[in-house]
Amino acid sequence: RYALDALLINEYSCLLNSCLVWFGEGTVKSCLITGGDVLDKKGLHERQRWFNVYVLLGFFVLYRVLCFLVFLKRVSSSKR
């Protein structure tokens, strides 16, 4: 969830007012979807970007620490 949210915010935050999908033919065209519409539909805001990145970094550190503890346990049990 956090990785996808950060990716979507990063991708569409610079396209808030840019049209992504046009409807119509010739000179009469209207915009159907903007980058802001995509973020609104998902319930995302630009201020959530760094929160999501920090959560991902926290998961990374947590798993590294857990793997290190498992490694220490295995090494200590193999020395006996």
C-alpha positions, 0 to 999 in steps of 0.5 A: 500500500505505502509503496503504491501510494508514494508512487502514485503521488510522485507520478501524478502530483506534477500533473495536477492540472494537466489533462491525461484523457481528452474527449471529443473530436476536432477542435471541440475537446474536453478534458475527462481526467487530470492528475488531480482527479486520479489522486482525489479518486484514490484519496491521496494528497501530496503531503502524504508522500513523505509519510509513505516513504518514511514508513517504507524505510521503517519496514526496511530497517525493521526487517534488517534488524529481524534478519540480523537477530535470526542470524545471531541466533543461528550462529550462536546455536551452531557453536554449541 
